[in-house]
Amino acid sequence: VIGKAESLATYTFGWRECYVEKIDDLPARMTEIKPTIIFGVPRVFEKAYARVQHGLKDLSPAKRRLFDWAVAAGKD
């Protein structure tokens, strides 16, 4: 159902569709395209989450607590 809605939205709302060939190119393309909404398979979001988690080790404890709070607030 989501796939049909996504493909019809390009015609209904004038959205444009963008694709990347390699998932590793996704962050650079998102910076370039600045999407409003993203449709993707779960693996795309799992890889993005893993990349964020990897970057958390470089944060200060205060920033880490802030991040954890934001994630918890989002889940609520």
C-alpha positions as CSV (number, residue, x, y, z in Angstrom):
1,V,0.0,0.0,0.0
2,I,2.8,2.5,0.9
3,G,4.6,1.8,-2.4
4,K,1.4,2.6,-4.4
5,A,0.8,5.8,-2.4
6,E,4.4,6.8,-2.9
7,S,4.4,6.3,-6.6
8,L,1.0,8.0,-7.0
9,A,2.1,11.0,-4.9
10,T,4.6,12.0,-7.5
11,Y,1.7,12.7,-9.9
12,T,-0.8,13.9,-7.3
13,F,1.4,16.3,-5.4
14,G,4.1,17.0,-7.9
15,W,6.7,15.3,-5.8
16,R,9.9,14.1,-7.5
17,E,11.4,10.7,-6.9
18,C,15.1,10.2,-6.3
19,Y,17.0,7.0,-6.1
20,V,20.6,6.1,-5.1
21,E,22.4,3.2,-6.5
22,K,24.5,2.5,-3.4
23,I,23.2,2.9,0.2
24,D,26.5,4.5,1.2
25,D,25.8,7.4,-1.1
26,L,22.5,8.2,0.7
27,P,23.8,10.7,3.2
28,A,25.5,12.8,0.5
29,R,22.4,12.7,-1.8
30,M,20.1,13.7,1.1
31,T,22.2,16.7,1.8
32,E,22.1,17.6,-1.9
33,I,18.3,16.9,-2.5
34,K,17.0,17.9,1.0
35,P,14.0,15.5,1.0
36,T,10.8,16.4,2.8
37,I,9.7,12.7,3.1
38,I,11.6,9.5,2.7
39,F,10.2,6.1,1.8
40,G,12.5,3.2,2.2
41,V,12.9,-0.4,3.1
42,P,13.7,-1.2,6.7
43,R,17.4,-1.9,5.9
44,V,17.9,1.8,4.8
45,F,16.7,3.0,8.3
46,E,18.7,0.3,10.1
47,K,21.9,1.4,8.4
48,A,21.2,5.1,9.1
49,Y,20.6,4.2,12.8
50,A,23.8,2.2,13.0
51,R,25.7,5.1,11.5
52,V,24.2,7.5,14.1
53,Q,25.0,5.0,16.9
54,H,28.6,4.8,15.6
55,G,28.9,8.6,15.8
56,L,27.6,8.8,19.4
57,K,30.8,7.4,20.8
58,D,32.5,10.7,20.0
59,L,29.9,12.8,21.9
60,S,30.4,14.2,25.3
61,P,28.3,12.6,28.1
62,A,26.0,15.6,28.2
63,K,25.3,15.5,24.4
64,R,24.8,11.7,24.7
65,R,22.2,12.2,27.5
66,L,20.5,14.8,25.3
67,F,20.4,12.4,22.4
68,D,19.1,9.6,24.6
69,W,16.4,11.9,25.9
70,A,15.4,12.9,22.3
71,V,15.1,9.3,21.2
72,A,13.0,8.5,24.2
73,A,10.7,11.5,23.6
74,G,10.4,10.4,20.0
75,K,9.3,6.9,21.0
76,D,6.7,8.3,23.4
